[in-house]
Amino acid sequence: MHHTALSDVSGVITGGAGKRVTGVLADNATAATVLWFQLHNLAADPTNEEPLVAVRVGAGALVQVSFEDMARDGLGGLDATFADGIAWGWSSTRDTYTAHGTASEVSATIFYEEP
């Protein structure tokens, strides 16, 4: 199990096939803006792609998502396996990446496994 702390508005955690995200901790410190923390199956920063995963994070909220707990509890879970790499970004929209926020407003930690 690996984890990476993120302190920017987008980036790439790791390239290559077979990485599986097991959880996300996302913090939106903006005062009034709902944002989406997105995970993309990319080996480069997202531009306007559709995310594999989008987590809604309310203004001033901290959200924790465990994909393994969801599967264990019968909530369907998510096969968050990334074939190309794990890229991430904070977006103002759910369905495509639309960059939003600043490094001082958002942060996240991603937990993942490698084969």
C-alpha positions in Angstrom: 0.0 0.0 0.0 1.3 3.4 -1.0 -0.1 6.9 -0.3 0.7 10.2 -1.9 -0.2 13.6 -0.4 -1.2 16.1 -3.1 -1.0 19.9 -2.7 -1.8 21.3 -6.1 -4.8 21.5 -8.4 -3.8 18.6 -10.7 -1.0 16.2 -11.4 0.1 12.6 -12.0 0.8 10.2 -9.1 2.2 7.3 -11.1 2.3 6.1 -14.6 2.0 2.5 -15.8 -0.5 -0.2 -15.7 -2.2 -2.1 -12.9 -2.3 0.5 -10.1 -5.5 0.3 -8.0 -6.8 3.1 -5.9 -8.2 1.9 -2.5 -9.1 5.3 -1.0 -9.1 9.0 -1.1 -9.0 11.8 1.5 -10.0 15.1 -0.1 -10.1 18.6 1.6 -11.8 21.6 0.0 -11.0 24.7 2.1 -12.9 27.1 -0.2 -15.5 29.2 1.5 -18.4 28.7 -0.8 -17.6 26.5 -3.8 -18.5 22.8 -4.2 -15.6 21.0 -6.1 -15.1 17.6 -7.5 -12.0 15.6 -6.8 -11.3 13.5 -9.9 -9.2 10.5 -10.7 -8.2 9.9 -14.3 -6.8 6.9 -16.1 -3.9 9.0 -17.6 -0.1 9.2 -17.5 -0.3 13.0 -17.9 -2.1 15.8 -16.2 -5.8 15.9 -17.1 -7.0 18.6 -19.5 -10.7 18.1 -20.3 -11.2 14.3 -20.0 -14.0 12.4 -18.4 -12.8 11.1 -15.0 -12.9 7.5 -13.9 -13.8 8.6 -10.4 -15.4 11.9 -9.3 -15.9 12.7 -5.6 -18.1 15.6 -4.5 -16.4 17.7 -1.8 -18.5 20.5 -0.4 -17.2 24.0 0.5 -15.1 23.7 3.7 -15.5 19.9 3.8 -13.2 17.0 4.2 -14.3 13.8 2.5 -12.9 10.3 3.0 -13.8 7.5 0.6 -12.7 3.9 1.0 -13.5 1.9 -2.2 -12.6 -1.3 -0.3 -15.1 -0.6 2.5 -17.8 0.1 -0.1 -17.3 -3.3 -1.7 -17.2 -5.0 1.7 -20.4 -3.3 2.9 -22.3 -4.4 -0.3 -22.5 -0.9 -1.7 -21.1 -2.0 -5.1 -17.6 -0.7 -4.5 -15.5 0.4 -7.4 -12.9 -1.3 -9.5 -10.6 1.6 -9.4 -7.8 0.0 -11.4 -5.9 2.3 -13.7 -4.4 0.9 -16.9 -2.4 4.0 -18.0 -1.6 5.7 -14.8 -3.2 7.7 -11.9 -3.8 11.3 -12.7 -5.9 13.6 -10.5 -7.4 17.1 -10.5 -9.8 19.4 -8.7 -12.7 20.4 -11.0 -15.7 22.7 -10.9 -17.7 20.0 -12.9 -18.3 16.3 -12.3 -18.4 14.9 -15.8 -15.3 16.5 -17.4 -12.1 18.0 -15.9 -12.5 21.8 -15.6 -9.6 23.1 -13.5 -10.6 24.9 -10.3 -9.1 26.0 -7.0 -5.6 26.9 -5.9 -3.0 24.9 -4.0 -3.8 26.9 -0.9 -7.5 25.9 -1.1 -7.4 22.2 -1.8 -5.4 19.1 -0.8 -5.8 15.4 -1.0 -4.2 12.0 -0.1 -4.6 9.0 -2.4 -4.1 5.5 -1.2 -3.1 2.9 -3.9 -1.6 -0.5 -4.6 0.8 -1.5 -7.3 1.1 -5.0 -8.7 
